[in-house]
Amino acid sequence: MPDFSTLMIFAAAALVLTATPGPDMLLIASRSVSQGRAAGFLTYAGIALGTYCHALAAAFGLSQLFVTVPAIYEAVRWAGCCYLLYLAYKTILSEVTAFAPASTLRRLSGRRIFFAGLATNLLNPKMALFVMALFPQFVTAQSGSITMQMLVLATVLNGIGLVVNGAVIILGSQIRTRLASLSRFPKMPQYMLATVFAGLACRLALQARN
């Protein structure tokens, strides 16, 4: 396990990274505004699980495939683009308004929201390269199992992310409460969420490997 000083340095770097607005924070905020606090936390839970998956992939050397085999990187990148566009399409076509109180639909959508967050994270090859570039800087052979060290670092990153994004989720749910009074535009939050999905797809399509 990394020593205390190493964890503190990593935690400081993680705080700066998570507090910087990015695609994950934008997705979490839009989910919170469109579907409420629970949806925001479910989205973050999916993203956090994705971080663990990337950490394990980096520990096992799987992420190195993105560097050595560019075709795999491109395949994952375009798969992510298509998936995000699919989510945007499904969001716009949804017949249930964002504020409709339907408990059975909420249970179904909760599972989908979680896996959407997970898939969005897993299908972002930049996240895999980021973990592969950052985490090894805080891992040493003398500190025990490389895999365990990677998981510990992922836990620190996710814990700090929970605090930062938790504040975003609470703020987003408060905005949702305000928007709920706008009966003239009942599906506006759904259009906002669809726009976020489409924007993330465009960003992923245009981003370069370096």
Secondary structure, 3 states (H helix, E strand, C coil): CCCHHHHHHHHHHHHHHHHCCCHHHHHHHHHHHHHCHHHHHHHHHHHHHHHHHHHHHHHCCCCHHHHHCHHHHHHHHHHHHHHHHHHHHHHHHCCCCCCCCCHHHHHHHHHHHHHHHHHHHHCCHHHHHHHHHHHHHHCCHHHCCHHHHHHHHHHHHHHHHHHHHHHHHHHHHHHHHHHCCCCCCCCHHHHHHHHHHHHHHHHHHHCCCC
